[in-house]
Each structure stands twice: as structure tokens, then as C-alpha cells.
Amino acid sequence: MNQDVKPKKGKVAKDQGTEQQVPWWFNLHIKDLVNPLTIKRVQVVYAGILVLAVIAAGYYAWENYFRAPTGDELVAEIVTAAGGMEAWNNVDQGQFTRTHNLYAEDGDLLRTTKETFFFKKTPEGVKLQIKSQGDDGGTVWVGKDAQGYWASKDGKFADPKDTARGEGMMCDSKFCEPLCASSMAFYRFSMPFKLTDPGIKANIGATDQNVAGIGLLKGSGESPTLLDISYDPEVGRDHWRFYVDPSDKLIHKIEYYNKSDMGETRPEEIYWTDHKTESGITFSHRWTRYWPNGKVQDDYVYSDVDFEAEIADSFFERSNTKVLAAN
């Protein structure tokens, strides 16, 4: 006799290989039907916190690791690498010697001049006095006091403009003064600390040059960061470009664009090498310019740096000319 056979009740067998993992969003489903709106609000808050955390982490990574610095931020990094503003402000007087070697286009040495800069920072500005010694063994002093510019040559008073011009201390501008070139040299020596002065506009420029490939530089080999400097119209009209090695934040090359009295722009290219630290200040001890054929046009070598020496105010007076000439 045929009987209908009914299957026994029991657990439903699982097909092999069909078991699924619980999806990650399962816990976000509302499972409490008593108070579903409250739970939904809590879940939305948790999701919002998670999104904000991800955004904050991304912003932190961008700000600290991926975003290029602004011009002002790069200036701050360069100043720090050079010793910091506090160290520079502590240098209120001192002296250094700058040896200038001038070469012909074929590489022959034409002239060597040694200039000793004596300086003192005052509320009115920087007092500056230059002692120049040329190949002929003569000694020239050029300075400025309350009576104006003065100069001495081999212990005798001399016309300050003629004397300074003969030593290469003046440019061809009709507004040039006897200490014009020396003041500019000290201004450059004060870089990068002068980049924090009011009226300066700092921006990041673009360059495809490599630190190791822009002229006999011993850099990291990374692409340099280009700092573009201009001024507010009431402050100045010059234009500077600084090539900074991202590994040490030091300046390795300068491009200077100066406008003449006739409005002509005169570009100048200077390479900074041999960086050393003196009294907490790190700066280039060799500045080099090149002829178009690649040979050295001239270089300036810094030595005998003394930022600890005390210089009396009377040192800058012309009444000390005889004493200065004797030294």
C-alpha cells in the first residue's frame, strides 16, 4: 500500500558554499521598532563623526605633507635655516672681509680687491664703513658721519665720490652715492632676514631646473623651490628670485632684476655656495657670477667674520681718519 511520505521537520540544510558574510552596513539598519527615530538619529551622528574624522585626517595630511608652502611660509623656513631672526637680531655690530676677484672672459685674473665691512645697527639704520685694499697696496677708507660722506686714501682726505668710483663702489646711476654698492652688498649679505621687512610680497614661482644643474652647485639634486620677491610700489621696484634647495632650505642662487634710471631692467645672476655658520648665522661664503661662455666673471669670498667685536660710535667719524689709515 502506497503511503504519502511527508518530510520530517527539522533544520533547513545549508547549501555548501552559499553562506554569506554579514555586510558592513548591517549594523546601520534600524532593528529597534520601539524607538526607531532615536536610533536613526544616533546612527546619523556616528556616520557624521566618521566623515568629519576622515576629512580632518585628509586635511592634516595635505597641510603637513602634500601642500606646497606659501611664499611667506617659505620665507619663514629659509630664515629658520639661516639661524632664525633672534640670532640675526643679536648681531648688532661686527665686521667681515670680502675678497673680490675679477676675471676676463678668457679666465685671466684681472684684479683682486679686499674690502673689510665694519657695521653697526642703530635705530636710524645701519652705520657702514669700508676699508679697501687693492693690488697696488694702497688703502682706501669710505664712510659717512654727521657731516656727510668722506674718504681717505693712503692717510689723506680725498673726494668721496671720486675715491669710491675708483674702487668700484658706485654704479652708473645719477643718484648713486659713495656707499651705494657697499650698502647693496650688505643688504644682500643680510638675506634672507631682510625678506621679513614690511612691504615685501613673497610668492612661489615655477621652475623646471634642478639644483644640481643650475651651475656647479652641491645640492640635494631635487628640483629647487623658487621664491619670487617683489615690493609694494611705495617700497621699491626691484625684483628678486631665490632658488632654494628643499633639503636644506638654503639659498643657492639669486636672480636680481634692477631697473635703471631709464627704466631698463638689468638682470643679474649670482650663485651662492660654501655655506658656513658664523655666530649662529648660516650664509654663503662664496658668491659667483659667470660670463656667457661659462667662465667665472667674478667671485666674492667672505672671510674673517667677527660678529662679537664691539665698535664704538666714534669709529665711524672722519676725525679718526688718521688712526684708521695707520691700521
C-alpha positions in Angstrom: 0.0 0.0 0.0 1.3 3.3 -1.0 1.6 5.9 1.6 2.4 9.6 1.3 5.7 10.2 2.9 6.0 13.6 4.5 9.4 15.0 5.1 10.3 15.4 8.8 10.5 18.9 10.2 14.0 20.0 11.2 16.7 22.4 10.4 17.0 23.5 6.8 20.2 22.2 5.4 22.6 24.9 4.1 23.9 24.6 0.6 27.6 24.2 0.6 29.3 27.4 -0.5 26.2 29.6 -0.2 26.7 31.0 3.3 27.2 34.8 3.0 29.1 37.2 5.3 27.1 39.8 7.2 27.5 43.1 5.2 29.3 46.0 6.9 26.2 48.2 6.7 24.0 45.7 8.6 24.6 47.4 11.9 23.3 50.6 10.5 19.9 49.1 9.9 17.2 50.1 12.4 16.4 47.0 14.4 14.6 48.5 17.4 11.0 49.1 16.3 10.0 50.6 19.6 12.1 53.8 19.2 13.4 53.8 15.6 13.7 57.6 15.1 16.1 58.0 18.1 18.3 55.1 16.9 18.3 56.6 13.4 19.5 60.0 14.7 22.3 58.3 16.7 23.4 56.4 13.6 23.4 59.6 11.6 25.5 61.3 14.2 28.0 58.4 14.2 28.2 58.5 10.5 28.8 62.3 10.5 31.6 61.9 13.1 33.2 59.3 10.9 33.0 61.6 7.8 34.4 64.5 9.8 37.3 62.4 11.1 38.2 61.3 7.6 38.1 64.9 6.4 40.2 66.1 9.3 42.8 63.4 8.7 42.9 64.3 5.0 43.3 68.0 5.8 46.1 67.3 8.2 48.0 65.1 5.7 47.5 67.8 3.0 48.7 70.6 5.2 51.7 68.9 6.6 52.9 66.5 3.9 51.5 67.4 0.4 50.7 71.1 0.1 53.4 73.4 -1.2 54.3 76.2 1.2 53.1 79.7 0.6 55.6 82.5 -0.1 55.5 83.7 3.5 55.8 80.2 4.8 58.9 79.5 2.6 60.5 82.8 3.8 60.0 81.6 7.4 61.6 78.3 6.6 64.6 80.0 4.9 65.1 82.3 7.9 65.0 79.4 10.3 67.6 77.5 8.2 69.8 80.6 8.3 69.8 80.7 12.0 66.5 82.5 12.9 65.5 86.1 13.4 66.6 86.0 17.1 70.1 85.1 16.2 70.2 87.8 13.5 68.8 90.4 15.8 71.6 89.6 18.3 74.2 90.5 15.7 74.1 94.3 16.2 77.7 95.1 15.1 80.7 93.4 13.6 83.0 93.1 10.6 83.9 90.8 7.8 86.3 90.8 4.8 85.1 90.3 1.3 87.7 89.4 -1.4 86.7 90.3 -4.9 88.4 88.5 -7.8 87.7 89.9 -11.3 88.3 87.8 -14.3 88.5 88.3 -18.1 86.3 86.3 -20.5 89.3 84.0 -21.2 89.7 83.2 -17.5 92.7 85.5 -16.7 92.6 87.2 -13.3 92.4 91.0 -13.8 92.2 92.3 -10.3 91.9 91.4 -6.7 90.4 93.7 -4.1 89.9 93.1 -0.4 87.2 95.1 1.4 86.5 95.0 5.1 83.0 95.9 6.1 82.5 97.5 9.5 78.9 97.8 10.5 76.7 98.8 13.4 72.9 98.6 13.6 71.3 101.7 15.1 67.6 102.9 15.4 68.4 105.3 12.4 69.7 102.5 10.2 73.0 100.6 9.7 76.3 102.5 10.0 78.7 101.3 7.4 82.3 101.9 6.8 84.6 100.3 4.2 88.3 99.7 4.1 89.5 98.8 0.7 92.9 97.4 -0.3 93.8 96.9 -3.9 96.6 95.2 -5.8 98.8 98.3 -5.7 98.9 98.1 -1.9 97.1 101.3 -1.3 94.5 101.7 1.4 91.2 103.5 1.0 88.5 104.3 3.6 85.0 105.4 2.7 82.4 106.3 5.4 79.6 108.6 6.4 79.2 110.7 9.5 77.0 113.7 10.6 78.8 115.9 8.1 78.2 113.6 5.1 80.3 111.2 3.1 84.1 111.2 3.5 87.0 109.3 2.1 90.7 108.9 2.8 93.4 107.5 0.5 96.8 106.5 1.9 96.1 108.6 5.0 95.0 111.7 3.2 91.5 113.1 2.7 90.1 112.6 -0.8 87.0 113.3 -2.7 84.5 110.6 -1.6 82.7 110.1 -4.9 85.9 110.0 -7.0 87.6 107.7 -4.5 84.6 105.3 -4.2 84.2 105.3 -8.0 87.9 104.4 -8.4 87.4 101.4 -6.1 84.3 100.2 -8.0 81.9 101.2 -5.2 79.5 103.2 -7.3 77.1 102.3 -10.1 76.2 104.5 -13.1 73.0 105.9 -11.6 73.0 109.7 -11.3 71.5 109.1 -7.8 74.4 106.9 -6.7 76.3 107.8 -3.5 79.8 106.7 -2.4 78.5 103.8 -0.3 75.7 102.8 -2.7 77.3 99.5 -3.9 78.6 98.7 -0.4 75.1 99.2 1.1 73.6 96.9 -1.5 76.3 94.3 -0.8 75.4 94.5 2.9 71.7 94.2 2.0 72.4 91.0 0.1 74.6 89.8 2.9 71.6 90.3 5.2 69.5 87.9 3.2 67.2 86.1 3.9 66.5 88.1 7.1 65.6 91.2 5.0 62.8 89.2 3.4 60.8 89.8 6.5 60.7 93.6 6.1 57.4 95.4 5.6 56.2 95.9 2.0 57.7 92.7 0.6 55.5 90.4 -1.4 56.6 86.7 -1.4 55.2 84.2 -3.9 56.2 80.7 -5.0 57.4 80.6 -8.6 57.7 77.8 -11.1 60.9 76.3 -12.4 61.9 73.1 -14.2 65.6 73.5 -13.2 67.4 71.1 -10.9 69.5 72.4 -8.0 72.5 70.3 -9.2 72.0 71.5 -12.8 71.8 75.3 -12.4 75.6 75.8 -12.1 78.2 74.0 -10.1 76.0 73.6 -7.1 76.3 70.9 -4.5 72.7 70.5 -3.6 70.4 67.5 -3.0 69.6 67.0 -6.6 65.9 67.7 -6.0 64.1 70.3 -8.1 64.6 73.7 -6.3 61.8 75.8 -4.8 61.6 79.2 -6.5 60.8 82.2 -4.2 59.7 85.2 -6.2 60.1 88.5 -4.3 58.6 91.9 -5.3 57.7 95.0 -3.3 54.8 97.3 -2.7 55.1 100.3 -5.1 55.8 102.7 -2.3 58.6 100.5 -1.0 60.6 99.5 -4.1 60.6 98.4 -7.7 63.3 95.7 -7.7 62.5 92.1 -8.4 64.3 89.1 -6.9 64.2 85.3 -7.5 65.7 82.9 -5.0 66.4 79.2 -5.8 66.1 77.2 -2.6 67.2 73.6 -2.1 64.2 71.9 -0.5 66.6 69.6 1.5 68.3 72.4 3.5 66.1 75.4 2.8 69.2 77.4 2.0 69.5 79.9 -1.0 71.8 78.5 -3.7 71.1 81.0 -6.5 69.8 84.6 -6.8 68.4 86.4 -9.8 68.2 90.2 -9.4 66.3 92.4 -11.8 67.1 96.1 -11.2 65.6 98.9 -13.2 67.9 101.7 -14.3 67.2 105.4 -14.4 66.0 104.9 -18.0 63.6 102.1 -17.0 65.8 99.3 -18.4 65.8 96.0 -16.5 69.3 94.7 -15.8 69.2 91.0 -14.8 72.0 89.7 -12.6 72.6 86.1 -11.8 74.6 85.1 -8.6 75.4 81.6 -7.3 75.7 81.1 -3.6 78.0 78.2 -2.4 80.2 77.3 0.5 77.6 77.8 3.2 79.1 78.1 6.7 77.8 79.1 10.2 79.3 82.1 12.0 77.9 83.1 15.4 74.7 81.1 14.8 74.2 82.7 11.3 74.5 80.4 8.3 75.3 82.1 5.0 77.1 81.6 1.7 80.8 82.4 1.8 81.3 82.5 -1.9 79.2 84.4 -4.5 80.0 83.7 -8.1 78.9 85.2 -11.4 79.7 83.8 -14.9 80.4 85.0 -18.4 78.1 83.7 -21.1 80.9 81.3 -22.1 80.6 79.6 -18.7 83.9 81.0 -17.3 83.9 82.8 -14.0 83.3 86.6 -14.3 84.0 87.4 -10.7 83.6 86.0 -7.3 83.3 87.3 -3.8 84.8 85.3 -1.0 83.9 86.1 2.7 86.4 85.6 5.5 87.5 86.9 8.9 83.9 87.2 10.1 83.6 88.6 13.6 80.1 89.3 14.9 81.4 89.6 18.5 83.6 92.7 18.1 82.3 95.9 19.7 82.6 99.0 17.6 82.4 102.5 19.2 80.2 105.1 17.6 83.2 107.3 17.3 84.8 104.7 15.0 82.6 106.0 12.1 83.7 109.6 12.5 86.1 111.1 10.0 88.1 112.5 12.9 89.5 109.0 13.2 90.8 109.0 9.6 94.5 109.2 10.6 94.1 106.4 13.1 92.2 104.3 10.6 94.8 104.9 7.9 97.6 103.8 10.3 95.9 100.5 10.8 
